[in-house]
Amino acid sequence: MNLWHETRGKGNDLVLLHGWGMNSAVWEPVIDRLDEHFTVTCVDLPGHGFSSMSDTDTADLSRWSDAIAAVVPDNAIWLGWSLGGLLALQAALNRINNIRALFMMTATPSFMQRDGWQCAMPEQTLVQFSDNLKADVKTTLTRFLSLQIQGCDNARDLLKQLRSGFAERPPATFHALQTGLGFLRDIDLRQSLKAVDVPVHWLYGNRDTLTPACAADEISLMMPTATSQVIKGAAHVPFLSHLEQVIPA
């Protein structure tokens, strides 16, 4: 596993982790807004973009988060979007790199609905994604891009932005995509939230169908010291659709 990473800017260290099937090119609008105040390190997840991943690499969330930790600065804030948030949360639980804080953007401790946890995707949705991936990777990723901006007023422009970033780097490998879907389906860190000992901020969009905003209320009960924010009109990519609200000037 060899992870591509790039560091730009000046100031306190900030790590950016993208979501399933994507790559770090999606962060360009965010970096342009942050690099005057933060030293920003972007990482392509294993098997995504410019990062490599062997077909024999085991599906282990801790292994992925440890590999990321090995290439980013200590004492940084970790901002994880979607699957990237799950990896950031696991890194904080592993107490590696002296993580200063977590910014969880449209992320969740459990992406799949479970007993007592309905603010997530139905199991059948993730099963269907897995089946579709086996049949046609390109079509499945294209559909996933559309789902991320579903419900946004400027959906067409956002889809162009997502497609542009997606196309700038090699597509994720089939093994990496399968592994990531497995994380989204199988990982449930709800009971571990109380063990996180750094500040955490959760951000959601009220039109997001992949990580519904109602999760914020549930998380506040499990993690009373955390803060949360719901952006009206945003779906799964608020850092593109509502950048001014996500990162005020």
C-alpha positions in Angstrom: 0.0 0.0 0.0 1.6 3.2 -1.2 -0.4 6.4 -0.5 -0.1 9.6 -2.6 -0.2 12.7 -0.5 0.5 16.4 -1.0 1.0 19.3 1.4 0.3 23.0 0.7 -0.2 26.2 2.6 1.0 27.5 6.0 -0.3 27.4 9.5 -1.7 24.6 11.7 -1.8 21.2 10.1 -5.0 20.0 8.5 -5.6 16.6 6.9 -8.3 16.2 4.2 -9.7 12.7 3.5 -12.1 12.2 0.5 -14.9 9.8 0.2 -15.6 6.4 -1.5 -14.7 6.2 -5.2 -13.3 9.7 -5.3 -9.8 11.3 -5.0 -8.2 14.4 -3.5 -8.7 16.5 -6.6 -12.3 17.1 -5.3 -10.7 19.3 -2.5 -9.3 22.0 -4.8 -12.0 24.6 -4.0 -11.5 23.9 -0.2 -7.7 24.1 -0.4 -7.8 27.4 -2.2 -9.8 28.8 0.7 -7.7 27.2 3.5 -4.1 27.3 2.4 -3.5 30.8 3.7 -4.4 29.7 7.2 -3.6 26.0 7.3 -0.9 23.6 6.2 -3.2 21.3 4.2 -2.3 17.7 3.5 -4.4 15.7 1.1 -4.3 12.0 0.8 -5.7 9.7 -1.9 -7.2 6.7 0.0 -5.8 3.3 -0.7 -6.4 2.2 -4.3 -8.0 5.5 -5.1 -6.5 8.1 -7.5 -2.7 8.0 -7.4 -2.5 5.7 -4.3 -1.8 2.0 -4.8 -3.3 -1.0 -3.1 -2.5 -4.6 -3.6 -5.3 -7.0 -4.5 -4.1 -9.1 -1.5 -4.4 -6.3 1.0 -6.9 -7.2 3.7 -10.1 -5.3 4.3 -9.3 -3.6 7.6 -10.3 -0.1 8.6 -7.5 0.3 11.1 -4.9 -0.7 8.5 -6.2 2.0 6.2 -6.3 4.6 8.9 -2.8 3.6 10.1 -1.5 3.9 6.5 -2.9 7.4 6.2 -1.4 8.3 9.6 2.0 7.3 8.4 2.1 10.0 5.7 0.5 12.9 7.4 1.8 15.3 10.1 1.3 14.8 13.8 -0.9 17.0 15.9 -3.2 17.8 13.0 -6.9 18.4 12.6 -8.4 15.6 10.4 -11.3 16.6 8.2 -13.0 13.5 6.8 -15.8 13.5 4.2 -18.1 10.5 4.1 -15.9 7.3 4.1 -12.9 9.7 4.9 -14.8 10.6 8.1 -15.1 7.0 9.1 -11.3 6.6 8.7 -10.6 9.8 10.6 -12.8 8.5 13.5 -11.0 5.2 13.5 -7.6 7.0 13.6 -8.8 9.0 16.6 -9.9 5.8 18.4 -6.5 4.3 17.7 -4.9 7.4 19.3 -2.4 7.8 16.6 -0.5 11.0 15.5 -1.9 13.0 18.4 -4.9 14.1 16.4 -6.0 17.5 17.6 -9.6 17.5 16.5 -12.0 15.8 14.0 -14.2 17.6 11.4 -16.8 15.0 10.3 -18.4 16.1 7.0 -21.5 14.2 6.0 -20.0 11.2 7.8 -21.4 8.8 10.4 -20.3 6.1 12.8 -22.6 3.7 10.9 -23.5 4.2 7.2 -26.0 1.3 7.3 -29.3 1.2 9.1 -29.3 -1.1 12.2 -31.5 -1.8 15.2 -31.9 1.6 16.9 -30.2 3.4 14.0 -32.4 4.4 11.1 -30.6 7.7 10.1 -28.5 5.8 7.5 -28.7 3.9 4.2 -30.9 0.8 4.1 -28.9 -2.4 3.9 -30.5 -3.2 0.5 -29.0 0.0 -0.9 -25.5 -1.0 -0.1 -26.1 -4.6 -1.3 -27.4 -3.2 -4.6 -24.3 -1.0 -4.9 -22.1 -4.0 -4.4 -24.0 -6.1 -7.0 -24.0 -3.2 -9.5 -20.3 -2.7 -8.9 -19.6 -6.3 -9.9 -21.6 -5.9 -13.0 -20.5 -2.5 -14.2 -18.0 -0.3 -12.3 -18.2 2.8 -14.5 -22.0 3.0 -14.4 -22.1 2.4 -10.6 -19.6 5.2 -10.0 -21.5 7.5 -12.3 -24.7 6.9 -10.5 -23.0 7.4 -7.2 -21.8 10.9 -8.3 -25.4 11.8 -9.1 -26.7 10.6 -5.7 -24.2 12.8 -3.9 -25.8 16.0 -5.3 -29.4 14.8 -5.4 -31.7 17.4 -4.1 -29.3 20.4 -4.5 -30.7 23.4 -6.3 -27.5 23.7 -8.4 -27.2 19.9 -9.0 -26.1 20.2 -12.6 -23.1 22.5 -11.9 -22.1 20.4 -8.9 -22.2 17.2 -10.9 -19.8 18.8 -13.4 -17.4 19.7 -10.6 -17.5 16.2 -9.2 -17.0 14.6 -12.6 -14.1 17.0 -13.3 -12.3 16.1 -10.1 -13.0 12.4 -10.5 -11.6 12.4 -14.1 -8.3 14.1 -13.1 -6.8 10.9 -11.6 -7.0 7.2 -12.2 -10.2 5.6 -11.1 -10.3 3.6 -7.9 -9.5 -0.1 -8.3 -12.2 -2.7 -8.1 -10.6 -4.2 -5.0 -10.4 -0.7 -3.3 -14.1 0.0 -4.2 -15.2 -3.4 -2.9 -13.2 -2.9 0.3 -14.6 0.6 0.9 -18.2 -0.6 0.3 -17.5 -3.3 2.9 -16.5 -0.7 5.4 -19.7 1.3 4.7 -21.8 -1.8 5.1 -20.1 -3.5 8.1 -18.4 -0.9 10.3 -20.4 0.3 13.3 -18.5 2.7 15.6 -21.4 4.0 17.6 -20.5 2.3 20.8 -16.9 3.7 20.5 -17.9 7.3 20.2 -17.6 7.8 24.0 -13.9 6.8 23.7 -13.0 9.7 21.4 -11.1 12.2 23.5 -10.6 15.0 21.0 -13.1 17.8 20.0 -15.4 16.6 17.2 -17.6 18.7 14.9 -20.3 16.9 12.7 -21.6 18.6 9.6 -24.6 17.5 7.6 -26.8 18.6 4.7 -30.6 18.5 5.2 -31.1 17.0 1.7 -28.5 14.3 2.0 -29.9 10.8 1.3 -26.6 9.0 1.9 -25.9 10.2 5.4 -29.2 11.7 6.6 -29.0 14.8 8.9 -31.1 13.2 11.5 -28.0 11.3 12.6 -26.8 14.6 14.3 -29.5 14.3 16.9 -28.6 10.6 17.7 -24.9 11.4 17.8 -25.5 14.3 20.3 -26.9 11.7 22.7 -23.9 9.4 22.3 -21.3 12.2 22.2 -22.7 15.2 24.2 -19.4 17.2 24.0 -19.4 17.2 20.2 -20.9 20.0 18.2 -23.0 19.7 15.0 -24.3 21.8 12.1 -26.9 21.1 9.5 -26.8 23.2 6.3 -30.1 23.8 4.6 -30.2 23.0 0.9 -27.1 20.9 1.0 -26.8 17.3 0.1 -23.7 15.0 0.4 -21.1 17.6 -0.8 -21.7 20.8 1.2 -18.0 21.8 0.7 -18.9 22.3 -3.0 -22.5 23.4 -2.8 -22.3 25.7 0.3 -18.6 26.4 0.7 -19.2 29.8 2.3 -21.2 28.2 5.1 -18.8 25.3 5.6 -15.7 27.5 5.7 -16.6 31.1 6.4 -14.2 33.8 5.1 
